[in-house]
Amino acid sequence: MRSDQMKKGPDRAGARCMLRATGMGDKEIAQPMIAVVNTWSDVTPCNIHLRDVAEHVKQGIREAGGTPVEFGAVMVTDGISMGTEGMKCSLMSREVVADSVELATRGHSLDGVVVMVGCDKTIPAGAMALARLDIPGLVVYGGSIMPGSHKGIPITIQDVYQAVGAHAAGKIDEEELIEIEKNSLPGPGACGGQFTANTMALAMTALGLSPMGLNDIPAVHPDKPGAVFDAGRRAVELVREGVSARRMISAESLRNAATVTTATAGSTNSVLHLLAIAREAGVPFDIDEFDAISRKTPIIGDLKPAGRYMAPDMFEAGGTPLLVDKLRRAGLLADTPTVSGQSLFEACANPDERPGQD
């Protein structure tokens, strides 16, 4: 194991001594050691629940015979920083998060890594770090926020920005603007449309770096704890199997990620993020790929901001497995490896298409 260089042999007694001081015993020290790098913060709903989510991941790691070691990383929320000097820090934070994952994991000679992500830039940062480290690992997304409500109509943060414009145009008064502000975001989770967070969470699954279906599950859904527990278990299995992250990242899987984001009219920020991931993995992938993909890929996900529905609606309709299956049938995707141990097509072989969602 990679961690043996840090913990094994008489000359490593000092390191073991420090590990013991954290509560580890002989068993915990001997096991595969898995970094859990957490972008938790209480400044934003996107990441505020990740501390609790991480506990389920860590329990899964323990159940599989691994030892979780948790670290923190910074994050900058676009929804708060937009329109201020702080927005200059947003894209830069992607690099800092990727560096944090690399430094914490490499610096302690750990065997694998689970990156806990929420808001926009933390998601591609997790993939960039996995590609750079090229060790076993996966990305766990905290999930979408649920819709809010105004006058009986489901709303997201997009409706807040539209309300700001309506107020400036004199179409609504300040009282209604504040009412929309107070009711658009009901709790934990990333912004509910196919904005950058949900777009990149979908891309992580198509790349093979997140377990199939995990990222679809909304932040407060009762299935989330069990899914992330399984992800923790899988991280330990990846270490034992010797499956590193770069095995998932190829020109084909990057095209898959670009295709699924196009098919859901996702954020165009996926262009700059997928190119960055490709560069970290050493995979030739040109910006012209996106133009070619967009010309042949139909939009089949009617999601905000361009459409009518939200990420939790897509989950209820069948989620990523259903989307991948439809694109596979159209000959628009390639079959590529995933962290689950199944290929992309195998993982989506029996999608659960649930009626009731257009």
N, C-alpha and C positions, 0 to 999 in steps of 0.2 A: 504493500500500500504506500501511496505517496506520503502519508502521515508517519510512516515508520522512521523516516529520516529525522523527524522532529521528536519522536517519543520512545524510540527503541534503543536499548543498549545502555551500559553503565554510564557512559558519558552524557546521556540525556536525562540523568536523574533530576537536574535542575528544572528542566521543562516539565517533567512528570510531577515534580513537587508543586509547581504552580497550577497544573491541571487539577491536582488533588485538592488544592485550596478552594477550587470552585465547586467542589462536591463530587468530582469524579472519583471512581474507584478503579481497581484493576480491570474490571470488565469494560467499563466505559472507555478507558484509555486504549484497550486492546482492539476495540471495534473500529470499523470504518468511521471516520469523522467527517460529518457533513456540515458545511457552512450554510446557515440560513441567513441570508442578507436581506434585511427588512427595511423598506422605505416608508415605514410608519411615520405619521405625523398627525398632530391634532389640529393643524391649520386648515385642513380640507376634508370633506366627506370622502373623497376618492381614496384616501389612505388611512383614515382614522380607525378603521376596524382591523387593520393588518396585524396589530399586536395580538389580537385574539385569534385571527386566522392562523398566525404563525404557531400558536400553541398546538393546533391540530396537526399541522405539518410536522412539528417536532415529535409529537406523539407517534405519528406514523413512522418516522425515522427510528424511534426507539423500538417500536413493535417489530420492525424488520431487522433489528440487531445492529443498528447504527447509533452513533452519538451525535446529536445536533449541537452545533455551536453557533449562537446567534450574534449577529453584528447589525449595526444600524448604518443607514446611508441617507444622504440628504435628498430633498426633492423640492421642486418649485412648481406651484400650481398655476397654469395659464389662466384659469378662470378668475383668479385673484389678481395676478400680475398684469394682465392685458390692459393696455391704455396707460401704463405707468412706466417709470424707468426700470422697474423690476422685470419687465418682459425681456429686457436685454440679457437677463440671467437664465431664461428658460432653456434655450437650446444648449447653452453652456452646461447646464445641470446634467444633461444627458451624459456628457463626457465625464463629469465628476462622479456620477453614480457608477458608470462602467469602471472607472478607475478604482472606486471604493470596493466593488465586488472583487476585482482582480487583486488589489492589495491585501484585503482581509483574507482571501482564500489562499493566494500564493504565499503571503507572509507567514502563514501558520501551517503551510504544507498540508492542507486539508485534501481529503480524497474526492469530494464532490461538493456540489453547491445547488441550493434552491434559492432563486431570487424572487422575493415577494414584491410585487409591483402593483401600482394603482394608477396614479395620474400619468398624463401623456408621455413625458420623456423618460420615465422610469422603465417603461416597457421595452422600447428598443434598446435602452441601456443594458437591461438584463441579457438580451440576446447578443449584444456586442461583447459583453464581458465573457459569456459562455464561448463565443467564437474565439476570442482572444486567448482565453485560458486553455481551451480544447481539452477539458476534463469532463467527466460525467456530470450532468446537471440538467436542470429544467427551470422553466419560468412559471410561476403561479400568480395569476391575476386575481385581484380581490373581487372583481365583478362589478357589474353595472348597478347604479342606483335605480330605485323604483320610480315610476312617474309620480309627480305631484298632482294637484287638482285645483282648478279655478272654475267656478260656476259649473261644476260637474264635468269639465273637460280635462283629460290628462294633459299635463304640461311638463316641460323640462326647462333647463336653464336657457335654452334657445328662446323660449317664450318670454323670459325676463328681458333679454336683449331687444326683442321685438317690442316689448312694452315700453322700454326706454325710448325707442323711436316714436312709438305712438304717443307717449307723454310729451315728447319734444314737439310733435306735430299738433298737439292740442286735442288728440282724439280720446285720451283718457286722462283723468285727473290723478294727482299725486297719491290720493288714497287708494285708488285701484292699483297703481304701480306698486305701492308697498304691499298690498294684499297679494299680488302675484309674486313679488319677491319673497314673501314669507311662506308661500305654499308650493313653490316649484320643486324644492329639494327636500324630501321627507326624511332622509337619514343617510346612512353610510352607502358608499359606492361611487363610482366614477360617472361622469355626465352621461345621461341615458340614451342619447342619440348615437348615430354612427359617426361620432366625432373621433378625434385622434385616439383616445384611450380604447374604445371598443373596436375601432378599426385595427389598431396594432395588436390588440388581444386576439382578434381573429387571425391576423397574420402570423402570430406566434404558433397557433394551432396548425395552420397550413404549412408553416416551416418545419413542423414536427418537434418544436421545442416545448410545447405545452401539451399535456395529456388531452386527448380528444374529449370535447364537451365540457371540460373543467371551466374554461374561461367564459363559457356561455352563461353559467349559473349566476344569477344576480347575487349581490353582496349579502343580502339578508335572507336568501332562500334557505330552507331547512336542509337542502341537499349539499350545501357548500361545505360544511365541516367534514362530512364523510369523503367528499371528493378530494379535498386538500390533504386529508389523512392518507388517502391512497397515493397521492402524489409524493408524500414524504416516504412512504414505503418504496415507491418506485425509484426514488433517488438512490436508495441504498442498493437496490437490485442493479441499477445502471453501473454503480461502482464495481460490484461483483462480476458483472458481465464485461466490464472494460469498454463500455460504449460511451464514447465522448461526443460532445456537442457538434463538432464539425462533421460527424457522419450524417447529421440531418441537413446541414446547410450546403446546398448545391445550386447550380443555376436553375435546375428544374424546380426545386422547392421554393426558391425565390420567385420564380415565375408563378408558381401556385399561389404564393402569398399575394403577389400583385393581382392575380386573377380574382381571388375571392374578395379582395378589397374593392376592386373595380365593380364586381357583380353586385355589391351592396352599396354602391355610390359612397364609399368611405372617404375618409379624409385624404386629401392629396399630400399631406405630410408623410404618408407612407412612402412616397418616392424618396425623400431624403433619408428616411430611417432605413429602408431596405438597402439602399446603396451603401450606407454606413456599415450595416451588418455584413454585407457582401465583402466589403473591404477588409473588415476585421477577420473574416474567415479565409481571405485570400482567394475568393471566387470571382472570376471575371464576370461582371454584370454591368451593363451600360444603361444609361438613362433612356436611350431609345427603345429599350425593351418595354417600357411602360406605354409608349405610344402604340407599339404593335399590339400589345395586349388589350389596350382600351378600344382599339378599332374592331376587335373580333369578339369582345366579351359583352354580352347584354347585361343590363341592370335588372336583376331578378329579386332584389331585396328592396322593398318599399319602405325605407327607413329614413328617419330624420337625419340631417336637416333638410334634405331635398324631398323626402317622402312623408308618409303619415305615421309610421310606427316607430317604436323604440326597441332597444336591445332586449329588454325582458320579453317583448312580444315575439321577437325572433326565437328566443329560447323556448317559449311556450309552443311555437309552431313546429319545432323540430331542430332548431339550432344549426350549428356548423355541420353535423353529419348530413343533414338534409341538403344543405347548400352544396356541400362537396359532392354528394351523390348526383344532384342535378347537373352540376358542371362536368362531372365525370362522364355522365351519359351523353353530354354534348361534345365530348372529346376535347375539352378545354383544360384538363388537368393531367399531370403525370403522376404515376404511383411512386411515392418516395418514402423513405424510412421515417419513423416517428419515435419519440421517447417511450412510447407504450410498448415497443417491441413488435407491434403490428405495422404494416405499411399503411399509408394514408387511406387507400381504398379498402383495405381490410377493416380498418377502424370505423369506416362509414358504410359497411356492407349492408346493414339493416337499419336504415334511418327510421326514426319514429315520427312520421308525418302526422301531426295532430290537427284535425279540422277545427275550424273556429277562428283561424287567423288567415287573413287574405294574403 
